[in-house]
Amino acid sequence: VTAKVIELRVNLRAAPSTNAKIIGTVVKNDQFTLLGRSQDGKWYQASLVGKTAPVWVFGGTLQIVSGDPKTLPVVTTP
């Protein structure tokens, strides 16, 4: 599943929460591969070049470019 950023600037988080540590940012029209989704389906786990661990991005800031996000596995976080 591929997604594109639709906001000017979006924070990348360590966990699927606005309270989680910010570990980077992406900007409008950046595209990346989604690896999984949060249990509530509001957040997506993504793999980005330059990041060793997967990051979390809020789904409301993304547009799905290809694939069906409902097919992504649910990723549980501690």
mmCIF file of the N, C-alpha and C atoms, coordinates in Angstrom:
data_MODEL
# 
_entry.id   MODEL 
# 
loop_
_atom_site.group_PDB 
_atom_site.id 
_atom_site.type_symbol 
_atom_site.label_atom_id 
_atom_site.label_alt_id 
_atom_site.label_comp_id 
_atom_site.label_asym_id 
_atom_site.label_entity_id 
_atom_site.label_seq_id 
_atom_site.pdbx_PDB_ins_code 
_atom_site.Cartn_x 
_atom_site.Cartn_y 
_atom_site.Cartn_z 
_atom_site.occupancy 
_atom_site.B_iso_or_equiv 
_atom_site.pdbx_formal_charge 
_atom_site.auth_seq_id 
_atom_site.auth_comp_id 
_atom_site.auth_asym_id 
_atom_site.auth_atom_id 
_atom_site.pdbx_PDB_model_num 
ATOM 1   N N  . VAL A 1 1  ? 0.859  -1.176 0.000  1.00 0.00 ? 1  VAL A N  1 
ATOM 2   C CA . VAL A 1 1  ? 0.000  0.000  0.000  1.00 0.00 ? 1  VAL A CA 1 
ATOM 3   C C  . VAL A 1 1  ? 0.903  1.235  0.000  1.00 0.00 ? 1  VAL A C  1 
ATOM 4   N N  . THR A 1 2  ? 0.636  2.147  -0.905 1.00 0.00 ? 2  THR A N  1 
ATOM 5   C CA . THR A 1 2  ? 1.425  3.372  -1.015 1.00 0.00 ? 2  THR A CA 1 
ATOM 6   C C  . THR A 1 2  ? 0.552  4.572  -0.660 1.00 0.00 ? 2  THR A C  1 
ATOM 7   N N  . ALA A 1 3  ? 1.138  5.523  0.085  1.00 0.00 ? 3  ALA A N  1 
ATOM 8   C CA . ALA A 1 3  ? 0.408  6.718  0.494  1.00 0.00 ? 3  ALA A CA 1 
ATOM 9   C C  . ALA A 1 3  ? 1.207  7.968  0.154  1.00 0.00 ? 3  ALA A C  1 
ATOM 10  N N  . LYS A 1 4  ? 0.476  9.091  0.037  1.00 0.00 ? 4  LYS A N  1 
ATOM 11  C CA . LYS A 1 4  ? 1.070  10.390 -0.256 1.00 0.00 ? 4  LYS A CA 1 
ATOM 12  C C  . LYS A 1 4  ? 0.618  11.380 0.812  1.00 0.00 ? 4  LYS A C  1 
ATOM 13  N N  . VAL A 1 5  ? 1.525  12.235 1.249  1.00 0.00 ? 5  VAL A N  1 
ATOM 14  C CA . VAL A 1 5  ? 1.226  13.266 2.248  1.00 0.00 ? 5  VAL A CA 1 
ATOM 15  C C  . VAL A 1 5  ? 0.400  14.374 1.587  1.00 0.00 ? 5  VAL A C  1 
ATOM 16  N N  . ILE A 1 6  ? -0.717 14.768 2.226  1.00 0.00 ? 6  ILE A N  1 
ATOM 17  C CA . ILE A 1 6  ? -1.582 15.815 1.659  1.00 0.00 ? 6  ILE A CA 1 
ATOM 18  C C  . ILE A 1 6  ? -1.543 17.113 2.465  1.00 0.00 ? 6  ILE A C  1 
ATOM 19  N N  . GLU A 1 7  ? -0.834 17.109 3.592  1.00 0.00 ? 7  GLU A N  1 
ATOM 20  C CA . GLU A 1 7  ? -0.671 18.322 4.395  1.00 0.00 ? 7  GLU A CA 1 
ATOM 21  C C  . GLU A 1 7  ? 0.699  18.937 4.091  1.00 0.00 ? 7  GLU A C  1 
ATOM 22  N N  . LEU A 1 8  ? 0.888  20.204 4.439  1.00 0.00 ? 8  LEU A N  1 
ATOM 23  C CA . LEU A 1 8  ? 2.170  20.867 4.166  1.00 0.00 ? 8  LEU A CA 1 
ATOM 24  C C  . LEU A 1 8  ? 3.333  20.186 4.879  1.00 0.00 ? 8  LEU A C  1 
ATOM 25  N N  . ARG A 1 9  ? 3.123  19.820 6.152  1.00 0.00 ? 9  ARG A N  1 
ATOM 26  C CA . ARG A 1 9  ? 4.171  19.175 6.953  1.00 0.00 ? 9  ARG A CA 1 
ATOM 27  C C  . ARG A 1 9  ? 3.496  18.243 7.949  1.00 0.00 ? 9  ARG A C  1 
ATOM 28  N N  . VAL A 1 10 ? 4.031  17.042 8.077  1.00 0.00 ? 10 VAL A N  1 
ATOM 29  C CA . VAL A 1 10 ? 3.431  16.029 8.948  1.00 0.00 ? 10 VAL A CA 1 
ATOM 30  C C  . VAL A 1 10 ? 4.520  15.416 9.822  1.00 0.00 ? 10 VAL A C  1 
ATOM 31  N N  . ASN A 1 11 ? 4.205  15.275 11.120 1.00 0.00 ? 11 ASN A N  1 
ATOM 32  C CA . ASN A 1 11 ? 5.148  14.653 12.048 1.00 0.00 ? 11 ASN A CA 1 
ATOM 33  C C  . ASN A 1 11 ? 5.126  13.141 11.917 1.00 0.00 ? 11 ASN A C  1 
ATOM 34  N N  . LEU A 1 12 ? 6.304  12.548 12.040 1.00 0.00 ? 12 LEU A N  1 
ATOM 35  C CA . LEU A 1 12 ? 6.453  11.097 12.128 1.00 0.00 ? 12 LEU A CA 1 
ATOM 36  C C  . LEU A 1 12 ? 6.647  10.774 13.595 1.00 0.00 ? 12 LEU A C  1 
ATOM 37  N N  . ARG A 1 13 ? 5.931  9.784  14.085 1.00 0.00 ? 13 ARG A N  1 
ATOM 38  C CA . ARG A 1 13 ? 5.936  9.489  15.517 1.00 0.00 ? 13 ARG A CA 1 
ATOM 39  C C  . ARG A 1 13 ? 6.479  8.086  15.802 1.00 0.00 ? 13 ARG A C  1 
ATOM 40  N N  . ALA A 1 14 ? 6.932  7.900  17.035 1.00 0.00 ? 14 ALA A N  1 
ATOM 41  C CA . ALA A 1 14 ? 7.469  6.614  17.473 1.00 0.00 ? 14 ALA A CA 1 
ATOM 42  C C  . ALA A 1 14 ? 6.357  5.612  17.770 1.00 0.00 ? 14 ALA A C  1 
ATOM 43  N N  . ALA A 1 15 ? 5.140  6.103  17.999 1.00 0.00 ? 15 ALA A N  1 
ATOM 44  C CA . ALA A 1 15 ? 3.983  5.256  18.300 1.00 0.00 ? 15 ALA A CA 1 
ATOM 45  C C  . ALA A 1 15 ? 2.734  5.954  17.757 1.00 0.00 ? 15 ALA A C  1 
ATOM 46  N N  . PRO A 1 16 ? 1.628  5.229  17.636 1.00 0.00 ? 16 PRO A N  1 
ATOM 47  C CA . PRO A 1 16 ? 0.408  5.810  17.065 1.00 0.00 ? 16 PRO A CA 1 
ATOM 48  C C  . PRO A 1 16 ? -0.370 6.692  18.045 1.00 0.00 ? 16 PRO A C  1 
ATOM 49  N N  . SER A 1 17 ? 0.224  7.849  18.373 1.00 0.00 ? 17 SER A N  1 
ATOM 50  C CA . SER A 1 17 ? -0.392 8.779  19.308 1.00 0.00 ? 17 SER A CA 1 
ATOM 51  C C  . SER A 1 17 ? 0.230  10.156 19.118 1.00 0.00 ? 17 SER A C  1 
ATOM 52  N N  . THR A 1 18 ? -0.580 11.197 19.294 1.00 0.00 ? 18 THR A N  1 
ATOM 53  C CA . THR A 1 18 ? -0.029 12.555 19.225 1.00 0.00 ? 18 THR A CA 1 
ATOM 54  C C  . THR A 1 18 ? 0.853  12.864 20.430 1.00 0.00 ? 18 THR A C  1 
ATOM 55  N N  . ASN A 1 19 ? 0.806  12.016 21.443 1.00 0.00 ? 19 ASN A N  1 
ATOM 56  C CA . ASN A 1 19 ? 1.671  12.173 22.608 1.00 0.00 ? 19 ASN A CA 1 
ATOM 57  C C  . ASN A 1 19 ? 3.013  11.466 22.437 1.00 0.00 ? 19 ASN A C  1 
ATOM 58  N N  . ALA A 1 20 ? 3.145  10.661 21.380 1.00 0.00 ? 20 ALA A N  1 
ATOM 59  C CA . ALA A 1 20 ? 4.382  9.910  21.149 1.00 0.00 ? 20 ALA A CA 1 
ATOM 60  C C  . ALA A 1 20 ? 5.485  10.838 20.647 1.00 0.00 ? 20 ALA A C  1 
ATOM 61  N N  . LYS A 1 21 ? 6.711  10.414 20.862 1.00 0.00 ? 21 LYS A N  1 
ATOM 62  C CA . LYS A 1 21 ? 7.883  11.194 20.462 1.00 0.00 ? 21 LYS A CA 1 
ATOM 63  C C  . LYS A 1 21 ? 7.885  11.432 18.948 1.00 0.00 ? 21 LYS A C  1 
ATOM 64  N N  . ILE A 1 22 ? 8.177  12.674 18.554 1.00 0.00 ? 22 ILE A N  1 
ATOM 65  C CA . ILE A 1 22 ? 8.327  13.012 17.138 1.00 0.00 ? 22 ILE A CA 1 
ATOM 66  C C  . ILE A 1 22 ? 9.733  12.600 16.716 1.00 0.00 ? 22 ILE A C  1 
ATOM 67  N N  . ILE A 1 23 ? 9.829  11.784 15.661 1.00 0.00 ? 23 ILE A N  1 
ATOM 68  C CA . ILE A 1 23 ? 11.146 11.301 15.224 1.00 0.00 ? 23 ILE A CA 1 
ATOM 69  C C  . ILE A 1 23 ? 11.490 11.758 13.810 1.00 0.00 ? 23 ILE A C  1 
ATOM 70  N N  . GLY A 1 24 ? 10.700 12.677 13.288 1.00 0.00 ? 24 GLY A N  1 
ATOM 71  C CA . GLY A 1 24 ? 10.982 13.220 11.969 1.00 0.00 ? 24 GLY A CA 1 
ATOM 72  C C  . GLY A 1 24 ? 9.748  13.879 11.389 1.00 0.00 ? 24 GLY A C  1 
ATOM 73  N N  . THR A 1 25 ? 9.873  14.378 10.166 1.00 0.00 ? 25 THR A N  1 
ATOM 74  C CA . THR A 1 25 ? 8.741  14.982 9.473  1.00 0.00 ? 25 THR A CA 1 
ATOM 75  C C  . THR A 1 25 ? 8.786  14.606 7.995  1.00 0.00 ? 25 THR A C  1 
ATOM 76  N N  . VAL A 1 26 ? 7.635  14.709 7.358  1.00 0.00 ? 26 VAL A N  1 
ATOM 77  C CA . VAL A 1 26 ? 7.518  14.573 5.910  1.00 0.00 ? 26 VAL A CA 1 
ATOM 78  C C  . VAL A 1 26 ? 6.751  15.791 5.416  1.00 0.00 ? 26 VAL A C  1 
ATOM 79  N N  . VAL A 1 27 ? 6.828  16.051 4.115  1.00 0.00 ? 27 VAL A N  1 
ATOM 80  C CA . VAL A 1 27 ? 6.176  17.225 3.551  1.00 0.00 ? 27 VAL A CA 1 
ATOM 81  C C  . VAL A 1 27 ? 5.214  16.817 2.436  1.00 0.00 ? 27 VAL A C  1 
ATOM 82  N N  . LYS A 1 28 ? 4.379  17.754 2.049  1.00 0.00 ? 28 LYS A N  1 
ATOM 83  C CA . LYS A 1 28 ? 3.347  17.512 1.045  1.00 0.00 ? 28 LYS A CA 1 
ATOM 84  C C  . LYS A 1 28 ? 3.931  16.831 -0.193 1.00 0.00 ? 28 LYS A C  1 
ATOM 85  N N  . ASN A 1 29 ? 3.200  15.827 -0.667 1.00 0.00 ? 29 ASN A N  1 
ATOM 86  C CA . ASN A 1 29 ? 3.508  15.026 -1.856 1.00 0.00 ? 29 ASN A CA 1 
ATOM 87  C C  . ASN A 1 29 ? 4.592  13.976 -1.654 1.00 0.00 ? 29 ASN A C  1 
ATOM 88  N N  . ASP A 1 30 ? 5.210  13.890 -0.468 1.00 0.00 ? 30 ASP A N  1 
ATOM 89  C CA . ASP A 1 30 ? 6.119  12.772 -0.191 1.00 0.00 ? 30 ASP A CA 1 
ATOM 90  C C  . ASP A 1 30 ? 5.312  11.476 -0.260 1.00 0.00 ? 30 ASP A C  1 
ATOM 91  N N  . GLN A 1 31 ? 5.892  10.420 -0.818 1.00 0.00 ? 31 GLN A N  1 
ATOM 92  C CA . GLN A 1 31 ? 5.222  9.124  -0.905 1.00 0.00 ? 31 GLN A CA 1 
ATOM 93  C C  . GLN A 1 31 ? 6.060  8.068  -0.213 1.00 0.00 ? 31 GLN A C  1 
ATOM 94  N N  . PHE A 1 32 ? 5.379  7.076  0.385  1.00 0.00 ? 32 PHE A N  1 
ATOM 95  C CA . PHE A 1 32 ? 6.065  5.986  1.050  1.00 0.00 ? 32 PHE A CA 1 
ATOM 96  C C  . PHE A 1 32 ? 5.151  4.779  1.162  1.00 0.00 ? 32 PHE A C  1 
ATOM 97  N N  . THR A 1 33 ? 5.748  3.669  1.554  1.00 0.00 ? 33 THR A N  1 
ATOM 98  C CA . THR A 1 33 ? 5.039  2.404  1.686  1.00 0.00 ? 33 THR A CA 1 
ATOM 99  C C  . THR A 1 33 ? 4.515  2.235  3.102  1.00 0.00 ? 33 THR A C  1 
ATOM 100 N N  . LEU A 1 34 ? 3.254  1.841  3.215  1.00 0.00 ? 34 LEU A N  1 
ATOM 101 C CA . LEU A 1 34 ? 2.653  1.556  4.517  1.00 0.00 ? 34 LEU A CA 1 
ATOM 102 C C  . LEU A 1 34 ? 2.868  0.087  4.853  1.00 0.00 ? 34 LEU A C  1 
ATOM 103 N N  . LEU A 1 35 ? 3.226  -0.179 6.108  1.00 0.00 ? 35 LEU A N  1 
ATOM 104 C CA . LEU A 1 35 ? 3.517  -1.544 6.553  1.00 0.00 ? 35 LEU A CA 1 
ATOM 105 C C  . LEU A 1 35 ? 2.402  -2.146 7.398  1.00 0.00 ? 35 LEU A C  1 
ATOM 106 N N  . GLY A 1 36 ? 1.669  -1.288 8.104  1.00 0.00 ? 36 GLY A N  1 
ATOM 107 C CA . GLY A 1 36 ? 0.643  -1.778 9.011  1.00 0.00 ? 36 GLY A CA 1 
ATOM 108 C C  . GLY A 1 36 ? -0.245 -0.635 9.448  1.00 0.00 ? 36 GLY A C  1 
ATOM 109 N N  . ARG A 1 37 ? -1.211 -0.967 10.311 1.00 0.00 ? 37 ARG A N  1 
ATOM 110 C CA . ARG A 1 37 ? -2.141 0.047  10.802 1.00 0.00 ? 37 ARG A CA 1 
ATOM 111 C C  . ARG A 1 37 ? -2.392 -0.166 12.283 1.00 0.00 ? 37 ARG A C  1 
ATOM 112 N N  . SER A 1 38 ? -2.852 0.895  12.939 1.00 0.00 ? 38 SER A N  1 
ATOM 113 C CA . SER A 1 38 ? -3.186 0.789  14.359 1.00 0.00 ? 38 SER A CA 1 
ATOM 114 C C  . SER A 1 38 ? -4.501 0.032  14.507 1.00 0.00 ? 38 SER A C  1 
ATOM 115 N N  . GLN A 1 39 ? -4.773 -0.421 15.706 1.00 0.00 ? 39 GLN A N  1 
ATOM 116 C CA . GLN A 1 39 ? -5.976 -1.203 15.952 1.00 0.00 ? 39 GLN A CA 1 
ATOM 117 C C  . GLN A 1 39 ? -7.238 -0.420 15.595 1.00 0.00 ? 39 GLN A C  1 
ATOM 118 N N  . ASP A 1 40 ? -7.244 0.899  15.834 1.00 0.00 ? 40 ASP A N  1 
ATOM 119 C CA . ASP A 1 40 ? -8.419 1.710  15.507 1.00 0.00 ? 40 ASP A CA 1 
ATOM 120 C C  . ASP A 1 40 ? -8.434 2.166  14.043 1.00 0.00 ? 40 ASP A C  1 
ATOM 121 N N  . GLY A 1 41 ? -7.354 1.867  13.290 1.00 0.00 ? 41 GLY A N  1 
ATOM 122 C CA . GLY A 1 41 ? -7.289 2.202  11.873 1.00 0.00 ? 41 GLY A CA 1 
ATOM 123 C C  . GLY A 1 41 ? -7.016 3.665  11.574 1.00 0.00 ? 41 GLY A C  1 
ATOM 124 N N  . LYS A 1 42 ? -6.695 4.462  12.589 1.00 0.00 ? 42 LYS A N  1 
ATOM 125 C CA . LYS A 1 42 ? -6.476 5.894  12.380 1.00 0.00 ? 42 LYS A CA 1 
ATOM 126 C C  . LYS A 1 42 ? -5.022 6.241  12.076 1.00 0.00 ? 42 LYS A C  1 
ATOM 127 N N  . TRP A 1 43 ? -4.111 5.348  12.411 1.00 0.00 ? 43 TRP A N  1 
ATOM 128 C CA . TRP A 1 43 ? -2.676 5.574  12.207 1.00 0.00 ? 43 TRP A CA 1 
ATOM 129 C C  . TRP A 1 43 ? -2.110 4.479  11.319 1.00 0.00 ? 43 TRP A C  1 
ATOM 130 N N  . TYR A 1 44 ? -1.055 4.840  10.573 1.00 0.00 ? 44 TYR A N  1 
ATOM 131 C CA . TYR A 1 44 ? -0.379 3.861  9.725  1.00 0.00 ? 44 TYR A CA 1 
ATOM 132 C C  . TYR A 1 44 ? 1.098  3.800  10.076 1.00 0.00 ? 44 TYR A C  1 
ATOM 133 N N  . GLN A 1 45 ? 1.621  2.578  10.076 1.00 0.00 ? 45 GLN A N  1 
ATOM 134 C CA . GLN A 1 45 ? 3.053  2.385  10.261 1.00 0.00 ? 45 GLN A CA 1 
ATOM 135 C C  . GLN A 1 45 ? 3.687  2.399  8.877  1.00 0.00 ? 45 GLN A C  1 
ATOM 136 N N  . ALA A 1 46 ? 4.794  3.117  8.737  1.00 0.00 ? 46 ALA A N  1 
ATOM 137 C CA . ALA A 1 46 ? 5.427  3.270  7.429  1.00 0.00 ? 46 ALA A CA 1 
ATOM 138 C C  . ALA A 1 46 ? 6.926  3.027  7.516  1.00 0.00 ? 46 ALA A C  1 
ATOM 139 N N  . SER A 1 47 ? 7.486  2.680  6.367  1.00 0.00 ? 47 SER A N  1 
ATOM 140 C CA . SER A 1 47 ? 8.921  2.514  6.227  1.00 0.00 ? 47 SER A CA 1 
ATOM 141 C C  . SER A 1 47 ? 9.443  3.683  5.402  1.00 0.00 ? 47 SER A C  1 
ATOM 142 N N  . LEU A 1 48 ? 10.370 4.437  5.964  1.00 0.00 ? 48 LEU A N  1 
ATOM 143 C CA . LEU A 1 48 ? 10.932 5.580  5.253  1.00 0.00 ? 48 LEU A CA 1 
ATOM 144 C C  . LEU A 1 48 ? 12.436 5.438  5.111  1.00 0.00 ? 48 LEU A C  1 
ATOM 145 N N  . VAL A 1 49 ? 12.949 5.868  3.977  1.00 0.00 ? 49 VAL A N  1 
ATOM 146 C CA . VAL A 1 49 ? 14.380 5.858  3.734  1.00 0.00 ? 49 VAL A CA 1 
ATOM 147 C C  . VAL A 1 49 ? 15.054 6.739  4.776  1.00 0.00 ? 49 VAL A C  1 
ATOM 148 N N  . GLY A 1 50 ? 16.133 6.240  5.353  1.00 0.00 ? 50 GLY A N  1 
ATOM 149 C CA . GLY A 1 50 ? 16.869 7.012  6.350  1.00 0.00 ? 50 GLY A CA 1 
ATOM 150 C C  . GLY A 1 50 ? 16.425 6.765  7.778  1.00 0.00 ? 50 GLY A C  1 
ATOM 151 N N  . LYS A 1 51 ? 15.324 6.048  7.964  1.00 0.00 ? 51 LYS A N  1 
ATOM 152 C CA . LYS A 1 51 ? 14.843 5.721  9.316  1.00 0.00 ? 51 LYS A CA 1 
ATOM 153 C C  . LYS A 1 51 ? 15.063 4.226  9.534  1.00 0.00 ? 51 LYS A C  1 
ATOM 154 N N  . THR A 1 52 ? 15.745 3.877  10.619 1.00 0.00 ? 52 THR A N  1 
ATOM 155 C CA . THR A 1 52 ? 16.041 2.469  10.865 1.00 0.00 ? 52 THR A CA 1 
ATOM 156 C C  . THR A 1 52 ? 14.820 1.714  11.381 1.00 0.00 ? 52 THR A C  1 
ATOM 157 N N  . ALA A 1 53 ? 13.980 2.390  12.141 1.00 0.00 ? 53 ALA A N  1 
ATOM 158 C CA . ALA A 1 53 ? 12.767 1.752  12.671 1.00 0.00 ? 53 ALA A CA 1 
ATOM 159 C C  . ALA A 1 53 ? 11.550 2.297  11.933 1.00 0.00 ? 53 ALA A C  1 
ATOM 160 N N  . PRO A 1 54 ? 10.485 1.510  11.848 1.00 0.00 ? 54 PRO A N  1 
ATOM 161 C CA . PRO A 1 54 ? 9.251  2.030  11.240 1.00 0.00 ? 54 PRO A CA 1 
ATOM 162 C C  . PRO A 1 54 ? 8.725  3.228  12.025 1.00 0.00 ? 54 PRO A C  1 
ATOM 163 N N  . VAL A 1 55 ? 8.031  4.099  11.345 1.00 0.00 ? 55 VAL A N  1 
ATOM 164 C CA . VAL A 1 55 ? 7.450  5.300  11.952 1.00 0.00 ? 55 VAL A CA 1 
ATOM 165 C C  . VAL A 1 55 ? 5.933  5.232  11.843 1.00 0.00 ? 55 VAL A C  1 
ATOM 166 N N  . TRP A 1 56 ? 5.251  6.067  12.628 1.00 0.00 ? 56 TRP A N  1 
ATOM 167 C CA . TRP A 1 56 ? 3.787  6.135  12.591 1.00 0.00 ? 56 TRP A CA 1 
ATOM 168 C C  . TRP A 1 56 ? 3.353  7.491  12.038 1.00 0.00 ? 56 TRP A C  1 
ATOM 169 N N  . VAL A 1 57 ? 2.330  7.457  11.178 1.00 0.00 ? 57 VAL A N  1 
ATOM 170 C CA . VAL A 1 57 ? 1.797  8.661  10.555 1.00 0.00 ? 57 VAL A CA 1 
ATOM 171 C C  . VAL A 1 57 ? 0.282  8.644  10.710 1.00 0.00 ? 57 VAL A C  1 
ATOM 172 N N  . PHE A 1 58 ? -0.305 9.797  11.079 1.00 0.00 ? 58 PHE A N  1 
ATOM 173 C CA . PHE A 1 58 ? -1.759 9.881  11.223 1.00 0.00 ? 58 PHE A CA 1 
ATOM 174 C C  . PHE A 1 58 ? -2.427 9.770  9.853  1.00 0.00 ? 58 PHE A C  1 
ATOM 175 N N  . GLY A 1 59 ? -3.406 8.880  9.740  1.00 0.00 ? 59 GLY A N  1 
ATOM 176 C CA . GLY A 1 59 ? -4.072 8.606  8.472  1.00 0.00 ? 59 GLY A CA 1 
ATOM 177 C C  . GLY A 1 59 ? -4.775 9.795  7.844  1.00 0.00 ? 59 GLY A C  1 
ATOM 178 N N  . GLY A 1 60 ? -5.241 10.742 8.662  1.00 0.00 ? 60 GLY A N  1 
ATOM 179 C CA . GLY A 1 60 ? -5.938 11.910 8.142  1.00 0.00 ? 60 GLY A CA 1 
ATOM 180 C C  . GLY A 1 60 ? -5.051 12.860 7.361  1.00 0.00 ? 60 GLY A C  1 
ATOM 181 N N  . THR A 1 61 ? -3.737 12.624 7.419  1.00 0.00 ? 61 THR A N  1 
ATOM 182 C CA . THR A 1 61 ? -2.790 13.487 6.705  1.00 0.00 ? 61 THR A CA 1 
ATOM 183 C C  . THR A 1 61 ? -2.315 12.852 5.403  1.00 0.00 ? 61 THR A C  1 
ATOM 184 N N  . LEU A 1 62 ? -2.887 11.687 5.073  1.00 0.00 ? 62 LEU A N  1 
ATOM 185 C CA . LEU A 1 62 ? -2.428 10.920 3.916  1.00 0.00 ? 62 LEU A CA 1 
ATOM 186 C C  . LEU A 1 62 ? -3.539 10.677 2.903  1.00 0.00 ? 62 LEU A C  1 
ATOM 187 N N  . GLN A 1 63 ? -3.128 10.467 1.666  1.00 0.00 ? 63 GLN A N  1 
ATOM 188 C CA . GLN A 1 63 ? -4.022 9.995  0.608  1.00 0.00 ? 63 GLN A CA 1 
ATOM 189 C C  . GLN A 1 63 ? -3.444 8.667  0.125  1.00 0.00 ? 63 GLN A C  1 
ATOM 190 N N  . ILE A 1 64 ? -4.285 7.640  0.047  1.00 0.00 ? 64 ILE A N  1 
ATOM 191 C CA . ILE A 1 64 ? -3.829 6.346  -0.459 1.00 0.00 ? 64 ILE A CA 1 
ATOM 192 C C  . ILE A 1 64 ? -3.672 6.453  -1.972 1.00 0.00 ? 64 ILE A C  1 
ATOM 193 N N  . VAL A 1 65 ? -2.485 6.114  -2.458 1.00 0.00 ? 65 VAL A N  1 
ATOM 194 C CA . VAL A 1 65 ? -2.181 6.195  -3.885 1.00 0.00 ? 65 VAL A CA 1 
ATOM 195 C C  . VAL A 1 65 ? -2.453 4.852  -4.560 1.00 0.00 ? 65 VAL A C  1 
ATOM 196 N N  . SER A 1 66 ? -2.081 3.765  -3.890 1.00 0.00 ? 66 SER A N  1 
ATOM 197 C CA . SER A 1 66 ? -2.336 2.437  -4.446 1.00 0.00 ? 66 SER A CA 1 
ATOM 198 C C  . SER A 1 66 ? -2.505 1.429  -3.319 1.00 0.00 ? 66 SER A C  1 
ATOM 199 N N  . GLY A 1 67 ? -3.303 0.405  -3.588 1.00 0.00 ? 67 GLY A N  1 
ATOM 200 C CA . GLY A 1 67 ? -3.544 -0.635 -2.610 1.00 0.00 ? 67 GLY A CA 1 
ATOM 201 C C  . GLY A 1 67 ? -4.724 -0.320 -1.700 1.00 0.00 ? 67 GLY A C  1 
ATOM 202 N N  . ASP A 1 68 ? -5.050 -1.270 -0.843 1.00 0.00 ? 68 ASP A N  1 
ATOM 203 C CA . ASP A 1 68 ? -6.172 -1.148 0.087  1.00 0.00 ? 68 ASP A CA 1 
ATOM 204 C C  . ASP A 1 68 ? -5.640 -1.197 1.512  1.00 0.00 ? 68 ASP A C  1 
ATOM 205 N N  . PRO A 1 69 ? -5.734 -0.086 2.266  1.00 0.00 ? 69 PRO A N  1 
ATOM 206 C CA . PRO A 1 69 ? -5.195 -0.079 3.623  1.00 0.00 ? 69 PRO A CA 1 
ATOM 207 C C  . PRO A 1 69 ? -5.865 -1.075 4.565  1.00 0.00 ? 69 PRO A C  1 
ATOM 208 N N  . LYS A 1 70 ? -7.062 -1.519 4.222  1.00 0.00 ? 70 LYS A N  1 
ATOM 209 C CA . LYS A 1 70 ? -7.749 -2.509 5.059  1.00 0.00 ? 70 LYS A CA 1 
ATOM 210 C C  . LYS A 1 70 ? -7.051 -3.860 5.020  1.00 0.00 ? 70 LYS A C  1 
ATOM 211 N N  . THR A 1 71 ? -6.183 -4.071 4.033  1.00 0.00 ? 71 THR A N  1 
ATOM 212 C CA . THR A 1 71 ? -5.443 -5.337 3.940  1.00 0.00 ? 71 THR A CA 1 
ATOM 213 C C  . THR A 1 71 ? -4.165 -5.322 4.786  1.00 0.00 ? 71 THR A C  1 
ATOM 214 N N  . LEU A 1 72 ? -3.805 -4.162 5.330  1.00 0.00 ? 72 LEU A N  1 
ATOM 215 C CA . LEU A 1 72 ? -2.596 -4.061 6.154  1.00 0.00 ? 72 LEU A CA 1 
ATOM 216 C C  . LEU A 1 72 ? -2.803 -4.770 7.492  1.00 0.00 ? 72 LEU A C  1 
ATOM 217 N N  . PRO A 1 73 ? -1.756 -5.405 8.009  1.00 0.00 ? 73 PRO A N  1 
ATOM 218 C CA . PRO A 1 73 ? -1.885 -6.041 9.318  1.00 0.00 ? 73 PRO A CA 1 
ATOM 219 C C  . PRO A 1 73 ? -2.010 -5.007 10.426 1.00 0.00 ? 73 PRO A C  1 
ATOM 220 N N  . VAL A 1 74 ? -2.748 -5.367 11.471 1.00 0.00 ? 74 VAL A N  1 
ATOM 221 C CA . VAL A 1 74 ? -2.849 -4.510 12.651 1.00 0.00 ? 74 VAL A CA 1 
ATOM 222 C C  . VAL A 1 74 ? -1.576 -4.712 13.467 1.00 0.00 ? 74 VAL A C  1 
ATOM 223 N N  . VAL A 1 75 ? -0.911 -3.600 13.800 1.00 0.00 ? 75 VAL A N  1 
ATOM 224 C CA . VAL A 1 75 ? 0.338  -3.638 14.567 1.00 0.00 ? 75 VAL A CA 1 
ATOM 225 C C  . VAL A 1 75 ? 0.021  -3.206 15.985 1.00 0.00 ? 75 VAL A C  1 
ATOM 226 N N  . THR A 1 76 ? 0.321  -4.077 16.941 1.00 0.00 ? 76 THR A N  1 
ATOM 227 C CA . THR A 1 76 ? 0.094  -3.721 18.333 1.00 0.00 ? 76 THR A CA 1 
ATOM 228 C C  . THR A 1 76 ? 1.347  -3.049 18.878 1.00 0.00 ? 76 THR A C  1 
ATOM 229 N N  . THR A 1 77 ? 1.159  -2.040 19.698 1.00 0.00 ? 77 THR A N  1 
ATOM 230 C CA . THR A 1 77 ? 2.276  -1.315 20.284 1.00 0.00 ? 77 THR A CA 1 
ATOM 231 C C  . THR A 1 77 ? 2.216  -1.448 21.795 1.00 0.00 ? 77 THR A C  1 
ATOM 232 N N  . PRO A 1 78 ? 3.378  -1.435 22.435 1.00 0.00 ? 78 PRO A N  1 
ATOM 233 C CA . PRO A 1 78 ? 3.406  -1.579 23.896 1.00 0.00 ? 78 PRO A CA 1 
ATOM 234 C C  . PRO A 1 78 ? 2.735  -0.408 24.607 1.00 0.00 ? 78 PRO A C  1 
# 
